[in-house]
Amino acid sequence: MVEENVKKPTEESLKIQKSIIDRLNRIEGQIRGIKNMIERGTYCDDVINQIEASRSALSSIELILLEGHIKNCIKQQLKNGDEEVVDEVLKTIKKLIK
């Protein structure tokens, strides 16, 4: 049985998804690099800088996802009368700014 209400991803959402996957692949490489740095006994400050670069890259993915979530999911849920979603997204934002 085929569901009629299932939306196909938009071209924009597919571009965003590809961008996120590309970023995650780079972060995955960074993490492997950090592991290798530690195994080689690399100077601590250099390792810390690489860890921060990885953390920053993940934060940027978080923001991209949050923006899409608000523009799409939250917007749709509000249109459908689900006011509780506002508390949900505020809770998520509070976690991000800690």
C-alpha positions in Angstrom: 0.0 0.0 0.0 1.4 3.4 -1.0 0.9 6.3 1.4 -0.5 9.4 -0.4 0.6 11.9 2.3 4.3 11.1 2.1 6.1 14.1 0.8 9.0 13.7 -1.6 12.1 15.5 -0.5 12.5 18.9 -2.2 15.6 19.7 -4.3 16.7 22.1 -1.6 16.4 19.5 1.2 18.4 17.0 -0.9 21.1 19.6 -1.4 21.2 20.3 2.4 21.3 16.5 3.1 24.2 16.1 0.7 26.0 19.1 2.3 25.5 17.6 5.8 26.8 14.2 4.7 29.8 15.8 3.1 30.5 17.7 6.2 30.1 14.6 8.4 32.6 12.7 6.1 35.1 15.5 6.7 34.5 15.4 10.4 34.9 11.7 10.4 38.3 12.2 8.7 39.2 14.8 11.3 38.4 12.4 14.2 40.5 9.7 12.6 43.3 12.3 12.3 43.0 13.2 16.0 43.3 9.5 16.9 46.4 9.2 14.8 47.8 12.4 16.4 47.3 10.9 19.8 48.8 7.6 18.8 51.9 9.4 17.4 52.3 11.5 20.6 51.6 14.8 18.8 52.0 18.0 20.9 48.9 18.4 23.0 48.0 21.9 21.9 47.9 20.8 18.3 45.5 17.9 19.2 43.3 20.3 21.2 43.1 22.7 18.2 42.0 19.8 16.0 39.4 18.7 18.5 38.0 22.3 18.6 37.9 22.4 14.8 35.8 19.2 14.8 33.5 20.5 17.5 33.0 23.7 15.5 32.2 21.7 12.4 29.6 19.7 14.3 28.1 22.9 15.7 27.6 24.2 12.3 25.8 21.1 11.3 23.6 21.5 14.4 22.6 25.0 13.2 21.8 23.8 9.7 19.6 21.1 11.0 17.9 23.4 13.5 17.1 25.9 10.8 15.6 23.2 8.6 13.7 21.8 11.5 12.2 25.2 12.3 11.4 26.1 8.7 9.8 22.8 7.9 8.9 20.5 10.8 8.0 23.1 13.4 6.2 25.3 10.9 4.1 22.4 9.7 3.3 21.2 13.2 2.2 24.7 14.2 -0.1 24.8 11.1 -1.6 21.5 12.3 -2.3 23.1 15.7 0.5 21.4 17.6 1.5 24.3 20.0 3.5 21.9 22.2 6.2 21.9 19.5 7.3 25.4 20.6 8.3 24.1 24.0 10.2 21.2 22.3 12.2 23.5 20.0 12.9 25.9 22.9 14.2 23.0 24.9 16.5 22.1 22.0 17.8 25.6 21.6 18.5 25.9 25.4 20.7 22.7 25.1 22.6 24.3 22.2 23.5 27.5 24.0 24.8 25.8 27.2 
